[in-house]
Amino acid sequence: MKMISTALIAIASSCVMAQEVSVKTLLPQMTDLTFLTHRPQPVFKMAQASSYDRRSNPGPNSDPFANGDAGNFVRIEDGAKGKEFVMADLKGPGSVVRLWSANPSGTIRFYFDGEAKPRIEAKMSEFLTGKTEGLGEPFGYTASSGADVYFPFPYSKSLKITAGESNGESPKSLYYHVGFRTYDPSTKVKTFTWADLTANKKLMETIGQGLLHPANDTGIKNLFRGTLESRKTLTTSYQAQISSAIRTLQVKVPVPTPDDAKAMTWEDPRQLHNILRNIVLRIQFDGEQCVSVPLGDFFGSAPGLNPYENLPMTVSPDGSMACRFVMPFEKSAIISVQNLGPDVPFLMNASIKPFPWGPHTYHFHAQWLGEKSHTRPFHEMPFLDVNGEGFFVGTNLHVASPAPDWWGEGDEKAYVDGESFPSTFGTGSEDYYGYAWGSPDLFTRPYHAQTRCDGPGSLGHTSLNRWQVFDPISYTSSMKFTLEMWHWADCIATFVHTTYWYSKPGGTPTAEIEERLLLPPKIDGIKPIEGAIEGEGLKIKSVSGGKAEAQDGFWQISAGKQLWWQEPKTGDKLILEVPIAEAGTYEVFGNFCHARDYGIHKMTLNGQAIDPVDFYGTGLEWKKQSLGTFTLPKGTVTLEVECMGHHKDADPKNMFGLDYLILSKKQ
């Protein structure tokens, strides 16, 4: 039976090798998770062109952590329509499979196979955000301020991609990634044409549905249902008469009610974020330890339960989780779950079916590593360092930051087959995960997601994942993947990460977990200023125009919130009630927001007028200032704010923002 399977694989491989690479043959790989389970045919190398800071290039003055990652190009050329900034100059045969930018601008042009005229010429801000006809969602889109395109653009000889100035837009400060495959020179590749979109319309619709609505494999069977006892390990063995594969692995844990979770301390082992860390999933294939990851992290949800669904993983609000990565084995699979916490009801199911095994079939791997360390000095955090042959297929990352400053300036670096300089060099952690500008907005896309971001700013816990299914990094002898620890704050932060890869049997084994890093640290939110009367806590007595509400998400201000009066017109009034705990004479201070769209406002406190204040500013900042001295009674007084218009250079929205008031009693 095994001899037949091996022969079938050899025949299938020879057919694939003879097949011409084209848009039509590449599209199915966007959803085909079995493609990752064996040596690719034809073989290719995955790499990335990007705007990384060239000061990191090798040399006597090299700075590996240089952070000027915008506006760096291969070269600048004089084109027929002005300056063209070369983003990538690729020698084929090959195919671009991913493009990304944080600030797409100007005109993007694709010159295939040495052609003088571009086959693709489009406004970059439209092309990279899914607004080009035929390349809309789920192939092109915006994810939390990041512009992403996943689509095959094959070329038989070469491909040059440029950014040109147009309509006053300059790409001089462009952040960009171009992910591309390079095939063996003998590989036949059919170069992209716009006609490929029409010819493959039905196929693209099918692939699009597969990306947006991934399905678990049929034939799910129960492996365990019951109580997973404290300090016990549950083991399920599967001895195959013929080679097989796990096609879907599912688990379910109970989810505490919000009230129950609120009643427990952060450290309580019954909290879901602790349960999902205290259950450790391990899998052996054919006698090799291939998976060793805390349960929640394995499914890309950490800390706690952060629901999402993309191509290989699903996490549901009811505590159900599913993994669709295909996991082949020749003879045996041993799945174990170790419970380091209290008793917990537990369900595990799997779909295990026959799967052809051959000399180039890979085992699936996942390992969990991390560190709790000082953010200085900057350094490269090791995600993966293995020998052998296989595919690197993605990561998830959990950051616990005790400071609200941005933690993600660090670049990803992939060193393939002993490279001294990485063939993939990124431009920032969030850029690797497909979004931009450290945005706190949650998103879920077929290949990546941000499922948690506590805030304000970057304070608290953040959870991210990226699956390199269509852009897997193949390696033949070794693979090293790192992410720079580059945090704006000098603090002690926790970075833990799960890395997923495929490897031919006999490669470097999966690392074991460090139990000391398991429990997520408790991080307190932004504390209020002592003695402050919070603006967002004041009762609104009346408002004659515009909209007044609490606005949060700011790490710079007391309790992270302010009272925000939006777009009043000149003459509109906002009247607030201010509590006075004790009668007396006070100097009253206020902390107010200043920004481009903030107006000029006159305030009156307890009937005493205050000179108008211009809250215009070129950036975003809060300034504490004295409003004067007031004799105030115990009880409640009114603070009246009247819109007087705006500065001549301001965006005319007349905003008003009050962080807090402080009453300083006079002797």
C-alpha positions in Angstrom: 0.0 0.0 0.0 2.8 2.4 0.9 4.7 1.5 -2.3 1.6 2.4 -4.3 1.2 5.7 -2.5 4.9 6.6 -3.1 4.5 5.8 -6.8 1.4 7.9 -7.1 3.3 10.8 -5.5 6.2 10.4 -7.9 3.8 10.4 -10.9 1.8 13.4 -9.5 5.1 15.3 -8.9 6.3 14.8 -12.4 3.0 16.1 -13.7 3.3 19.2 -11.6 6.9 19.8 -12.7 5.8 19.7 -16.3 2.9 22.1 -15.7 3.4 25.7 -16.6 3.2 28.1 -13.7 0.4 30.7 -14.3 -2.3 32.6 -12.6 -4.5 29.6 -13.1 -2.2 27.2 -11.4 -1.2 29.5 -8.6 -4.7 30.6 -7.6 -5.6 27.2 -6.0 -2.6 27.4 -3.8 -4.2 30.3 -2.0 -6.6 28.0 -0.2 -4.8 24.6 -0.6 -3.4 23.8 2.8 -2.1 20.4 1.5 0.3 22.3 -0.7 2.4 23.0 2.4 2.8 19.3 3.3 5.6 18.4 0.8 8.4 19.8 -1.2 7.0 22.2 -3.7 7.0 21.4 -7.4 8.3 23.4 -9.0 10.7 24.4 -6.3 10.9 28.1 -5.4 12.6 30.5 -3.0 10.4 33.0 -1.2 11.9 36.5 -0.5 10.8 40.0 0.1 11.8 43.4 -1.3 11.0 46.2 1.2 11.7 49.8 2.2 13.8 48.7 5.2 16.5 51.1 6.4 19.6 50.5 4.2 21.8 51.5 7.1 21.3 47.9 8.2 23.1 46.6 5.2 26.4 44.8 5.9 29.4 47.1 6.3 31.7 48.6 9.0 29.0 51.1 10.1 26.0 48.7 9.9 23.2 49.4 12.3 21.0 46.3 12.3 18.3 48.2 14.3 18.2 51.3 12.1 14.6 52.5 12.0 14.3 54.8 9.0 12.2 52.3 7.1 10.4 54.6 4.7 11.4 55.9 1.3 14.2 53.4 0.6 14.2 52.1 -2.9 16.4 49.9 -5.2 17.1 53.1 -7.3 15.4 56.1 -8.8 14.9 56.3 -12.6 13.8 58.9 -15.1 10.6 57.5 -16.6 8.4 58.8 -19.4 6.1 60.4 -16.9 8.7 61.7 -14.4 10.7 60.1 -11.6 10.1 56.4 -10.9 11.1 54.9 -7.6 12.0 51.2 -8.1 10.5 49.1 -5.3 11.5 45.7 -6.7 13.7 44.6 -9.7 13.1 40.9 -9.9 14.8 38.4 -12.1 12.7 35.4 -13.0 11.1 33.1 -13.6 8.9 34.0 -10.6 5.8 35.4 -9.2 4.9 38.2 -6.8 2.3 36.9 -4.3 1.9 39.7 -1.7 2.1 43.5 -1.6 1.7 45.7 1.4 2.0 49.4 2.2 1.2 51.7 5.2 0.9 54.8 3.0 0.2 53.9 -0.7 0.7 57.0 -2.8 1.5 57.9 -6.4 1.2 55.5 -9.3 2.3 51.9 -9.2 3.6 50.3 -12.4 4.5 46.7 -13.2 7.0 46.2 -16.1 7.0 42.5 -17.1 9.8 40.7 -18.9 11.8 43.8 -19.8 8.9 45.7 -21.4 9.2 49.4 -21.8 5.5 50.0 -21.2 3.9 48.9 -17.9 1.2 46.2 -18.2 -0.2 47.4 -14.8 -0.4 51.1 -14.2 -2.8 52.3 -11.4 -3.2 54.7 -8.6 -1.4 52.9 -5.8 -3.9 53.9 -3.1 -6.6 52.2 -5.1 -4.6 49.2 -6.4 -3.4 48.1 -2.9 -6.8 48.6 -1.2 -9.0 46.5 -3.4 -10.5 49.3 -5.5 -9.0 48.0 -8.8 -11.7 46.1 -10.8 -11.1 42.4 -10.5 -8.7 42.7 -7.6 -11.1 43.6 -4.8 -11.8 41.7 -1.6 -10.6 39.2 -0.5 -7.6 39.7 -2.7 -7.1 43.4 -2.0 -8.2 45.3 1.0 -7.4 47.5 4.0 -6.7 45.9 7.4 -6.4 48.4 10.3 -4.7 51.1 8.2 -2.5 48.6 6.2 -3.1 48.1 2.5 -2.7 44.5 1.4 -2.9 42.6 -1.9 -2.6 38.8 -2.0 -2.7 37.7 -5.7 -0.3 35.9 -8.1 1.5 38.1 -10.6 3.8 35.6 -12.4 6.5 36.5 -14.8 8.7 34.4 -17.1 11.8 36.5 -17.2 11.7 39.6 -14.9 9.4 42.1 -13.2 10.2 45.7 -12.2 7.7 47.4 -9.9 7.9 51.2 -9.5 6.2 54.0 -7.7 5.8 57.2 -9.6 4.8 60.7 -8.7 1.3 61.7 -9.9 -1.4 64.3 -9.2 0.7 65.9 -6.5 1.3 62.6 -4.7 4.9 61.6 -4.0 6.0 58.1 -3.0 9.2 59.5 -1.6 8.3 58.4 2.0 6.6 55.1 1.0 6.6 52.1 3.3 6.3 48.9 1.2 6.7 45.1 1.0 6.8 43.0 -2.2 6.7 39.3 -1.5 7.9 37.1 -4.4 8.8 33.6 -5.4 11.8 32.8 -7.6 11.7 29.5 -9.5 14.5 27.4 -11.0 15.6 29.0 -14.3 14.2 26.0 -16.2 10.7 26.5 -14.9 8.1 27.6 -17.5 6.0 30.5 -16.3 3.2 32.2 -18.2 3.4 36.0 -17.6 0.5 37.8 -16.1 -2.0 39.7 -18.4 -5.2 41.5 -17.5 -7.0 38.9 -19.5 -6.1 36.4 -16.8 -8.7 38.0 -14.5 -11.5 37.4 -17.0 -10.3 34.0 -18.0 -10.1 32.9 -14.3 -13.2 34.7 -13.0 -15.0 31.6 -11.9 -11.9 30.2 -10.3 -11.3 33.5 -8.5 -14.9 33.4 -7.2 -14.3 29.9 -5.8 -11.0 30.8 -4.2 -12.5 34.0 -2.8 -15.3 32.0 -1.1 -12.7 29.5 0.2 -10.7 32.4 1.8 -13.8 34.0 3.4 -15.6 30.9 4.4 -13.1 28.1 5.3 -14.7 24.7 6.1 -13.6 22.1 8.6 -12.9 18.7 7.2 -15.8 16.2 7.3 -15.7 13.0 9.3 -14.9 14.6 12.7 -14.5 11.9 15.4 -14.5 12.3 19.1 -11.1 11.8 20.8 -12.0 12.9 24.3 -15.0 14.2 26.1 -15.1 14.7 29.9 -13.1 16.3 32.7 -9.5 17.1 32.2 -8.2 16.5 35.7 -5.7 18.8 37.4 -2.1 17.8 37.1 -3.0 15.0 34.7 -2.0 14.3 31.1 -4.5 12.9 28.6 -3.0 10.9 25.7 -4.6 9.6 22.5 -2.6 7.4 20.2 -3.4 6.7 16.6 -1.5 3.9 14.9 -2.0 4.0 11.1 -2.2 0.9 9.0 -1.7 3.3 6.1 -0.2 6.8 6.1 -2.7 9.4 7.2 -3.2 13.0 8.2 -5.0 15.1 10.8 -7.1 17.4 8.6 -9.0 19.3 11.3 -8.3 19.4 15.1 -11.0 20.8 17.3 -11.2 21.5 21.1 -13.7 23.2 23.3 -13.4 24.6 26.9 -16.0 26.2 29.0 -16.3 30.0 29.0 -17.0 31.7 32.4 -19.8 34.3 32.4 -18.7 37.9 32.4 -19.9 38.2 36.0 -18.0 35.1 37.1 -14.8 36.4 35.3 -15.2 39.8 36.9 -15.5 38.3 40.4 -12.2 36.4 40.0 -8.8 38.0 40.3 -6.5 38.1 37.3 -4.3 35.4 38.8 -7.2 33.0 39.5 -6.5 29.7 37.7 -10.1 29.5 36.7 -9.8 32.6 34.6 -10.0 31.6 30.9 -6.7 33.3 30.0 -5.0 31.0 32.7 -6.9 27.9 31.7 -5.9 28.3 28.1 -2.2 28.7 29.1 -2.2 25.9 31.7 -3.4 23.3 29.2 -0.4 22.3 27.1 -1.0 20.6 23.7 1.7 18.2 22.5 1.7 16.1 19.4 4.2 13.4 18.2 4.3 12.3 14.6 6.2 9.0 13.8 8.1 9.3 17.1 9.1 12.9 16.7 8.0 15.7 19.0 6.4 18.1 16.6 4.0 20.3 18.6 4.5 21.8 22.1 2.3 24.8 22.7 -0.2 26.1 25.3 -3.7 25.4 24.0 -5.0 28.9 23.4 -1.7 30.0 21.7 -1.8 27.0 19.4 -5.2 28.2 18.0 -3.9 31.8 17.8 -5.8 33.2 20.7 -3.8 34.6 23.6 -4.3 35.7 26.2 -7.8 34.3 26.8 -10.4 33.8 24.1 -10.3 36.3 21.3 -12.8 35.1 18.6 -11.8 35.2 14.9 -11.8 33.1 11.8 -9.3 33.0 9.0 -8.1 30.3 6.6 -6.3 27.9 8.9 -7.9 28.7 12.3 -11.2 29.5 14.0 -11.8 30.6 17.6 -15.5 30.9 18.6 -17.0 32.9 21.5 -18.4 29.6 23.0 -14.9 28.3 23.6 -14.7 26.1 20.4 -11.5 26.3 18.5 -10.4 24.6 15.2 -7.1 24.2 13.3 -7.2 23.3 9.6 -3.5 22.9 9.0 -3.0 19.5 7.4 -0.7 17.3 9.6 0.6 14.1 7.8 2.2 11.1 9.4 3.5 7.8 8.0 2.8 5.5 10.9 1.6 7.1 14.2 0.3 10.2 15.8 0.2 10.7 19.6 -1.8 13.7 20.9 -1.5 14.7 24.5 -2.9 17.5 26.7 -1.3 18.2 30.0 -3.4 20.2 32.5 -1.2 22.3 34.8 -4.3 24.0 36.3 -7.6 23.0 38.0 -10.1 20.4 36.7 -11.8 21.6 33.5 -14.4 20.1 31.2 -12.8 19.4 27.9 -13.7 18.2 24.4 -11.3 17.2 21.6 -12.3 16.0 18.1 -10.3 15.3 15.0 -10.7 14.3 11.4 -8.0 11.7 10.6 -7.9 10.3 7.0 -5.6 8.4 4.7 -3.0 10.6 3.2 -0.2 9.7 0.7 3.3 9.6 2.2 6.4 9.9 0.1 10.1 10.8 0.4 9.4 14.5 0.3 6.4 14.7 2.7 6.7 17.0 5.7 5.6 16.8 9.3 3.7 19.8 10.8 5.4 21.6 13.6 4.5 24.3 16.2 6.5 25.6 19.1 6.0 28.3 21.8 8.9 30.6 22.8 9.1 33.9 24.5 10.8 36.2 26.9 10.1 38.6 29.7 12.9 41.0 29.5 14.2 44.6 29.4 13.5 46.3 26.1 17.0 47.7 26.2 19.3 46.9 24.5 17.5 46.2 21.2 17.9 42.6 20.1 16.5 40.0 17.8 14.0 37.7 19.4 14.4 34.1 18.0 11.1 32.7 16.7 12.6 29.7 14.8 16.1 28.3 14.3 16.0 24.9 12.6 18.0 22.7 10.3 16.4 20.4 7.6 14.0 21.0 4.8 10.6 22.4 4.8 8.3 25.5 4.9 8.0 28.4 7.4 4.2 29.1 7.4 3.5 31.7 10.1 3.4 33.0 13.6 1.2 34.4 16.3 2.4 36.9 18.8 1.2 38.0 22.3 2.7 41.2 23.6 2.1 42.3 27.2 3.3 45.9 27.4 3.4 47.7 30.8 3.9 51.0 28.9 1.5 52.7 26.5 4.3 53.6 24.1 4.5 51.7 20.8 6.2 48.3 21.1 6.4 47.3 17.5 9.2 49.1 15.6 11.0 45.8 15.3 11.6 44.3 11.9 11.1 40.6 11.0 14.1 38.9 9.4 14.2 35.5 7.7 17.6 33.9 7.1 17.2 31.0 4.6 19.7 28.2 4.1 22.6 29.8 6.0 22.2 33.4 4.6 24.4 35.9 6.4 21.9 38.7 5.5 18.2 38.0 5.6 16.3 37.6 2.3 13.2 38.9 4.1 13.8 42.1 6.0 10.8 44.0 7.3 9.8 47.5 8.2 8.0 47.1 11.5 6.2 44.5 13.6 2.7 45.6 12.6 3.8 45.7 9.0 4.7 42.0 9.1 1.3 41.3 10.5 -0.3 43.2 7.7 -1.6 46.3 9.3 0.0 49.7 9.9 0.8 52.6 12.3 0.4 50.5 15.4 -3.4 50.8 14.9 -5.4 49.4 17.8 -8.3 48.6 15.5 -9.2 44.9 15.5 -9.4 43.1 12.2 -9.7 39.6 10.7 -8.6 38.7 7.2 -8.0 35.3 5.5 -4.2 35.3 6.3 -3.8 37.6 9.3 -5.6 39.1 12.3 -5.4 41.4 15.3 -7.8 39.9 17.7 -7.0 41.9 20.9 -5.5 45.3 21.7 -6.3 46.5 25.2 -5.0 50.1 25.0 -5.0 53.0 25.4 -2.1 53.2 23.1 -0.1 50.1 23.3 -0.7 49.4 26.9 -1.8 46.0 28.0 -2.2 42.8 25.9 -2.1 42.6 22.1 -2.7 39.4 20.1 -1.8 39.0 16.4 -1.3 36.3 13.9 -0.1 35.9 10.3 -0.3 32.7 8.2 2.1 32.4 5.3 0.0 30.0 3.3 0.4 31.7 -0.1 3.8 33.1 0.7 5.5 30.3 2.6 9.2 30.5 3.0 10.8 27.3 1.7 14.2 26.2 3.0 16.4 23.2 2.0 19.0 23.1 4.8 18.1 25.7 7.5 15.7 28.4 8.5 16.0 31.2 11.1 13.3 33.7 11.7 13.6 36.6 14.2 11.7 39.7 15.2 13.5 42.7 16.6 12.7 43.8 20.2 12.3 47.5 19.5 10.0 49.2 22.0 9.9 53.0 22.4 9.8 52.6 26.2 12.6 51.4 28.4 10.6 48.8 30.4 10.2 45.1 31.1 7.8 43.6 28.6 6.6 40.1 27.7 6.7 38.8 24.2 5.6 35.2 23.6 5.0 33.7 20.2 4.0 30.5 18.5 5.8 29.6 15.2 4.4 27.1 12.7 6.5 25.3 10.1 6.7 22.1 8.1 9.8 19.9 8.1 11.0 16.8 6.5 11.4 14.1 9.2 14.7 14.2 11.0 15.0 18.0 11.2 15.6 20.0 14.4 13.0 19.0 17.0 10.4 21.3 18.4 11.4 23.2 21.5 9.7 22.6 24.8 7.8 25.4 26.5 9.1 27.5 29.5 6.5 27.1 32.2 7.7 30.3 34.0 6.3 32.4 31.0 2.9 30.7 30.9 0.6 32.9 33.0 -0.1 36.3 31.4 1.0 39.2 33.5 -1.6 41.6 35.0 -1.3 45.1 33.5 -3.1 47.9 35.2 -4.9 50.5 33.1 -4.2 54.2 33.0 -4.7 55.7 36.4 -6.4 59.0 37.1 -4.5 62.0 38.3 -4.8 62.3 42.1 -7.5 64.9 43.0 -8.7 65.3 39.5 -12.4 65.9 38.6 -12.6 63.9 35.4 -14.0 65.8 32.5 -15.7 62.7 31.1 -17.4 62.2 34.5 -19.1 65.6 34.5 -22.8 65.6 34.1 -23.9 67.4 30.9 -26.7 69.7 31.9 -27.4 70.9 28.4 -25.8 71.2 24.9 -27.3 73.5 22.3 -25.3 72.2 19.3 -22.8 69.5 18.3 -22.3 66.3 20.2 -20.7 65.8 23.7 -19.5 62.5 24.9 -16.6 60.7 26.6 -13.7 59.8 24.3 -11.1 57.2 25.3 -8.0 55.6 23.9 -5.5 58.1 25.1 -2.6 57.0 27.2 -1.3 60.6 27.8 -4.2 61.8 30.0 -5.8 61.0 33.3 -7.7 57.7 33.2 -7.2 57.6 29.5 -10.4 59.6 28.7 -11.6 63.1 28.1 -14.9 65.0 27.6 -15.2 65.6 23.9 -17.5 68.3 22.3 -17.7 67.7 18.6 -18.3 70.2 15.9 -20.3 72.9 17.6 -21.1 76.1 15.7 -20.2 79.6 16.8 -22.6 80.6 19.6 -23.4 77.0 20.7 -23.1 76.3 24.4 -22.2 73.3 26.5 -23.2 73.5 30.2 -21.6 71.1 32.7 -22.2 70.4 36.4 -19.0 70.5 38.5 -19.2 68.9 42.0 -17.6 70.9 44.8 -16.8 68.8 47.9 -16.1 71.7 50.3 -16.9 75.5 50.1 -13.8 77.7 49.7 -11.6 79.8 47.5 -9.8 77.8 44.9 -7.4 78.3 42.0 -8.9 76.1 39.3 -6.8 74.3 36.7 -7.9 72.5 33.6 -6.1 70.1 31.3 -7.4 70.8 27.8 -6.8 69.2 24.4 -5.1 71.2 21.6 -5.2 70.0 18.0 -5.7 71.2 14.4 -9.5 70.9 14.5 -10.1 72.4 18.0 -11.7 75.8 18.3 -11.7 79.0 20.4 -14.0 78.7 23.4 -15.1 81.1 26.2 -15.7 79.5 29.6 -17.8 80.7 32.6 -17.5 79.0 36.0 -20.1 79.6 38.6 -21.0 82.9 36.7 -17.5 84.2 36.6 -16.2 84.7 33.0 -12.9 83.4 31.8 -11.0 84.9 28.8 -11.5 82.9 25.6 -8.9 80.2 25.0 -7.7 79.2 21.5 -7.3 75.4 21.6 -5.7 75.2 18.1 -2.5 73.1 17.9 -0.4 71.7 15.1 -0.2 68.3 16.7 -2.1 66.6 19.5 -1.4 67.5 23.1 -3.0 68.3 26.4 -2.0 71.5 28.3 -2.7 72.2 31.9 -3.5 75.8 32.5 -5.0 78.0 35.3 -8.5 79.3 34.7 -8.3 81.8 37.6 -9.3 82.0 41.3 -12.9 81.3 42.3 -15.0 81.3 45.5 -17.1 78.3 45.2 -20.0 76.9 47.4 -20.3 73.3 48.5 -22.5 71.3 46.2 -22.7 71.8 42.4 -21.7 74.7 40.2 -21.9 75.1 36.4 -19.2 75.3 33.9 -20.5 76.9 30.7 -18.4 76.5 27.5 -19.4 78.8 24.5 -17.9 78.2 21.0 -16.4 81.5 19.6 -15.1 80.0 16.3 -11.6 78.9 15.4 -8.1 79.9 14.6 -7.5 81.0 11.0 -5.3 77.9 10.3 -7.5 75.4 12.0 -9.6 72.7 10.5 -13.0 74.4 11.1 -14.6 71.8 13.4 -14.4 73.8 16.6 -13.7 70.8 18.9 -13.4 71.1 22.7 -11.7 68.5 24.9 -11.5 68.6 28.7 -9.4 65.9 30.4 -9.9 67.1 34.0 -10.2 70.0 36.5 -8.2 70.4 39.7 -9.2 72.7 42.5 -6.3 74.0 44.5 -7.6 75.5 47.8 -6.2 78.9 48.8 -5.1 79.4 52.4 
